[in-house]
Amino acid sequence: MNTLIVHPKDKSTNVFKSIYSNENDYKVIKGQLFKNELCELIQSHFRTIFIGHGTSRGLSNLDLFKYKGEYIIDHHCKHVLKRSNQNIYLWCYANRFIKNNHLKGIFTGMFISDLQEAKQYNIEKVKKKEIDASNVFFSQTLASCINKNNKIIYSKVISEYSLFAKDNKVAKFNVQNIFINI
C-alpha cells in the first residue's frame, strides 16, 4: 500500500515506531521539510499515518521541520487531507482536529502514553510498565493489520485492545478514545 508516515522525531513516541518498522516500502518523514513539501508528499500517497504530539489544532512541529509554525499539520492542510478516508491520525485530541476540519479516517482523542498524562487524567496507581505495555500492545495490534482498509483496522484494534484493556487501566482509558469516521 502506498503509505506515508509522518512521525516527528521524538523519543517519547518512539514506541509507536513498531506500527511501521516492519514495512520497508513506507516513506517515513521525521522532519526537515517545508509544509508545502509535506503536503505534496501526502497528496502522492494513498494513506498517511500521523504519529506524535498535537492538539485540536494539529500535529506539533517540534521544531523539526523547516516550517517555523507551531503545527506541521494544521487547517492549512485540510484540502490535501480530505482526499483520503484511509488516513490515520495518532495524537492527543486529533478527534477535535478531524471534526473541526471535516476529515475522515481513524483518529484518537486523548491517548495516554506516559505517566504525566496518566496522572493528569486521574488514572490512579498506574505504573510505567502498565503504560508501556498498553503502548506496545496498541502498536503491535495496529502493525498487524496496517495494510488493511480502515474499517478492518478499526475493528481489529478495538476488538483486541478492548480485551487487553480488561487487565490494563491505561488501555481501558485509551480504547474509549479511538474513533473512525469514514
BELRAWO-V490010 format. One record per residue. N is the residue number from 1. RES is the residue in three letters. PSI is psi as a letter, one per 40 degrees, with the letter a starting at -180 (999 if undefined). OMEGA is omega as a letter, one per 20 degrees, with the letter a starting at -180 (none if undefined). D_CENTER is the distance of its C-alpha to the mean C-alpha in Angstrom with 2 decimals. Layout:
# BELRAWO-V490010
n=N res=RES psi=PSI omega=OMEGA d_center=D_CENTER
n=N res=RES psi=PSI omega=OMEGA d_center=D_CENTER
This chain:
# BELRAWO-V490010
n=1 res=MET psi=h omega=a d_center=17.80
n=2 res=ASN psi=g omega=a d_center=17.43
n=3 res=THR psi=h omega=r d_center=13.80
n=4 res=LEU psi=h omega=r d_center=12.48
n=5 res=ILE psi=h omega=r d_center=9.76
n=6 res=VAL psi=h omega=a d_center=9.19
n=7 res=HIS psi=g omega=r d_center=8.60
n=8 res=PRO psi=h omega=a d_center=11.24
n=9 res=LYS psi=h omega=a d_center=13.48
n=10 res=ASP psi=h omega=a d_center=13.37
n=11 res=LYS psi=d omega=r d_center=14.90
n=12 res=SER psi=e omega=r d_center=13.27
n=13 res=THR psi=e omega=a d_center=9.90
n=14 res=ASN psi=d omega=a d_center=12.07
n=15 res=VAL psi=d omega=a d_center=11.82
n=16 res=PHE psi=e omega=r d_center=8.49
n=17 res=LYS psi=d omega=a d_center=10.69
n=18 res=SER psi=e omega=r d_center=12.30
n=19 res=ILE psi=d omega=a d_center=9.77
n=20 res=TYR psi=e omega=a d_center=11.54
n=21 res=SER psi=d omega=r d_center=14.56
n=22 res=ASN psi=e omega=a d_center=17.00
n=23 res=GLU psi=g omega=a d_center=16.53
n=24 res=ASN psi=d omega=a d_center=19.11
n=25 res=ASP psi=e omega=r d_center=19.05
n=26 res=TYR psi=i omega=r d_center=15.53
n=27 res=LYS psi=h omega=a d_center=15.75
n=28 res=VAL psi=h omega=r d_center=13.60
n=29 res=ILE psi=h omega=a d_center=13.73
n=30 res=LYS psi=e omega=a d_center=13.70
n=31 res=GLY psi=a omega=r d_center=15.99
n=32 res=GLN psi=f omega=r d_center=19.60
n=33 res=LEU psi=i omega=r d_center=19.37
n=34 res=PHE psi=i omega=a d_center=20.60
n=35 res=LYS psi=d omega=a d_center=18.51
n=36 res=ASN psi=d omega=r d_center=20.84
n=37 res=GLU psi=d omega=r d_center=20.40
n=38 res=LEU psi=d omega=r d_center=16.62
n=39 res=CYS psi=d omega=r d_center=17.27
n=40 res=GLU psi=d omega=r d_center=19.85
n=41 res=LEU psi=d omega=r d_center=17.61
n=42 res=ILE psi=d omega=a d_center=15.06
n=43 res=GLN psi=d omega=a d_center=18.19
n=44 res=SER psi=e omega=a d_center=19.52
n=45 res=HIS psi=i omega=r d_center=16.72
n=46 res=PHE psi=d omega=a d_center=16.36
n=47 res=ARG psi=i omega=r d_center=12.58
n=48 res=THR psi=h omega=r d_center=9.96
n=49 res=ILE psi=h omega=a d_center=6.48
n=50 res=PHE psi=h omega=a d_center=4.94
n=51 res=ILE psi=h omega=r d_center=3.91
n=52 res=GLY psi=a omega=r d_center=6.39
n=53 res=HIS psi=i omega=r d_center=8.65
n=54 res=GLY psi=a omega=r d_center=9.60
n=55 res=THR psi=a omega=r d_center=11.78
n=56 res=SER psi=e omega=a d_center=13.07
n=57 res=ARG psi=e omega=r d_center=14.34
n=58 res=GLY psi=a omega=r d_center=11.35
n=59 res=LEU psi=h omega=a d_center=9.34
n=60 res=SER psi=i omega=r d_center=11.93
n=61 res=ASN psi=d omega=a d_center=14.29
n=62 res=LEU psi=f omega=r d_center=15.48
n=63 res=ASP psi=f omega=r d_center=18.64
n=64 res=LEU psi=e omega=a d_center=17.43
n=65 res=PHE psi=i omega=r d_center=17.99
n=66 res=LYS psi=e omega=r d_center=21.46
n=67 res=TYR psi=h omega=a d_center=20.58
n=68 res=LYS psi=e omega=r d_center=21.77
n=69 res=GLY psi=i omega=a d_center=20.06
n=70 res=GLU psi=d omega=a d_center=17.68
n=71 res=TYR psi=h omega=r d_center=14.69
n=72 res=ILE psi=d omega=r d_center=14.06
n=73 res=ILE psi=h omega=a d_center=12.29
n=74 res=ASP psi=a omega=a d_center=14.39
n=75 res=HIS psi=d omega=r d_center=16.94
n=76 res=HIS psi=e omega=a d_center=18.87
n=77 res=CYS psi=e omega=a d_center=16.38
n=78 res=LYS psi=d omega=r d_center=16.47
n=79 res=HIS psi=d omega=r d_center=19.30
n=80 res=VAL psi=d omega=a d_center=17.45
n=81 res=LEU psi=d omega=a d_center=14.27
n=82 res=LYS psi=e omega=a d_center=16.69
n=83 res=ARG psi=e omega=r d_center=18.16
n=84 res=SER psi=h omega=r d_center=15.56
n=85 res=ASN psi=e omega=a d_center=14.56
n=86 res=GLN psi=e omega=r d_center=12.62
n=87 res=ASN psi=i omega=r d_center=9.53
n=88 res=ILE psi=h omega=a d_center=6.03
n=89 res=TYR psi=h omega=a d_center=4.07
n=90 res=LEU psi=g omega=r d_center=1.41
n=91 res=TRP psi=i omega=a d_center=4.79
n=92 res=CYS psi=h omega=r d_center=8.20
n=93 res=TYR psi=f omega=r d_center=10.13
n=94 res=ALA psi=d omega=r d_center=8.06
n=95 res=ASN psi=d omega=r d_center=10.57
n=96 res=ARG psi=d omega=r d_center=13.36
n=97 res=PHE psi=d omega=r d_center=12.27
n=98 res=ILE psi=d omega=a d_center=12.14
n=99 res=LYS psi=d omega=a d_center=15.47
n=100 res=ASN psi=d omega=a d_center=17.09
n=101 res=ASN psi=e omega=r d_center=16.57
n=102 res=HIS psi=f omega=a d_center=17.29
n=103 res=LEU psi=i omega=r d_center=14.39
n=104 res=LYS psi=i omega=r d_center=13.54
n=105 res=GLY psi=a omega=r d_center=10.80
n=106 res=ILE psi=i omega=a d_center=8.48
n=107 res=PHE psi=i omega=a d_center=6.60
n=108 res=THR psi=i omega=r d_center=6.82
n=109 res=GLY psi=a omega=r d_center=9.84
n=110 res=MET psi=h omega=a d_center=10.92
n=111 res=PHE psi=h omega=a d_center=9.32
n=112 res=ILE psi=h omega=r d_center=11.96
n=113 res=SER psi=e omega=r d_center=11.45
n=114 res=ASP psi=i omega=a d_center=14.86
n=115 res=LEU psi=d omega=a d_center=18.44
n=116 res=GLN psi=d omega=r d_center=18.63
n=117 res=GLU psi=d omega=r d_center=16.00
n=118 res=ALA psi=d omega=r d_center=17.83
n=119 res=LYS psi=d omega=a d_center=21.08
n=120 res=GLN psi=d omega=a d_center=19.99
n=121 res=TYR psi=f omega=r d_center=19.19
n=122 res=ASN psi=f omega=r d_center=22.37
n=123 res=ILE psi=h omega=a d_center=21.21
n=124 res=GLU psi=i omega=r d_center=24.67
n=125 res=LYS psi=f omega=r d_center=25.88
n=126 res=VAL psi=i omega=r d_center=22.58
n=127 res=LYS psi=i omega=r d_center=22.75
n=128 res=LYS psi=d omega=a d_center=20.37
n=129 res=LYS psi=d omega=r d_center=20.91
n=130 res=GLU psi=d omega=r d_center=19.62
n=131 res=ILE psi=d omega=r d_center=16.33
n=132 res=ASP psi=d omega=r d_center=16.18
n=133 res=ALA psi=d omega=r d_center=17.19
n=134 res=SER psi=d omega=a d_center=14.51
n=135 res=ASN psi=d omega=a d_center=11.73
n=136 res=VAL psi=d omega=a d_center=13.69
n=137 res=PHE psi=d omega=r d_center=14.42
n=138 res=PHE psi=d omega=a d_center=10.97
n=139 res=SER psi=d omega=a d_center=10.03
n=140 res=GLN psi=d omega=r d_center=13.45
n=141 res=THR psi=d omega=r d_center=13.41
n=142 res=LEU psi=d omega=r d_center=10.45
n=143 res=ALA psi=d omega=a d_center=12.20
n=144 res=SER psi=e omega=a d_center=15.42
n=145 res=CYS psi=e omega=a d_center=14.76
n=146 res=ILE psi=d omega=a d_center=12.30
n=147 res=ASN psi=e omega=r d_center=15.29
n=148 res=LYS psi=i omega=r d_center=16.19
n=149 res=ASN psi=i omega=a d_center=15.81
n=150 res=ASN psi=d omega=r d_center=13.23
n=151 res=LYS psi=d omega=r d_center=16.03
n=152 res=ILE psi=d omega=r d_center=16.68
n=153 res=ILE psi=d omega=a d_center=13.16
n=154 res=TYR psi=d omega=a d_center=12.76
n=155 res=SER psi=d omega=a d_center=16.29
n=156 res=LYS psi=d omega=a d_center=16.04
n=157 res=VAL psi=d omega=a d_center=12.99
n=158 res=ILE psi=d omega=a d_center=14.64
n=159 res=SER psi=d omega=a d_center=18.02
n=160 res=GLU psi=d omega=r d_center=17.52
n=161 res=TYR psi=d omega=r d_center=15.29
n=162 res=SER psi=d omega=r d_center=17.89
n=163 res=LEU psi=d omega=r d_center=20.64
n=164 res=PHE psi=d omega=a d_center=19.18
n=165 res=ALA psi=e omega=r d_center=18.79
n=166 res=LYS psi=d omega=a d_center=22.56
n=167 res=ASP psi=e omega=a d_center=23.13
n=168 res=ASN psi=h omega=a d_center=20.18
n=169 res=LYS psi=d omega=r d_center=19.94
n=170 res=VAL psi=d omega=r d_center=16.48
n=171 res=ALA psi=d omega=r d_center=15.15
n=172 res=LYS psi=d omega=r d_center=17.50
n=173 res=PHE psi=d omega=a d_center=15.93
n=174 res=ASN psi=d omega=a d_center=12.28
n=175 res=VAL psi=d omega=r d_center=13.27
n=176 res=GLN psi=e omega=a d_center=14.81
n=177 res=ASN psi=f omega=r d_center=11.66
n=178 res=ILE psi=h omega=a d_center=9.82
n=179 res=PHE psi=i omega=r d_center=11.25
n=180 res=ILE psi=i omega=r d_center=12.33
n=181 res=ASN psi=h omega=a d_center=14.48
n=182 res=ILE psi=999 omega=none d_center=16.38
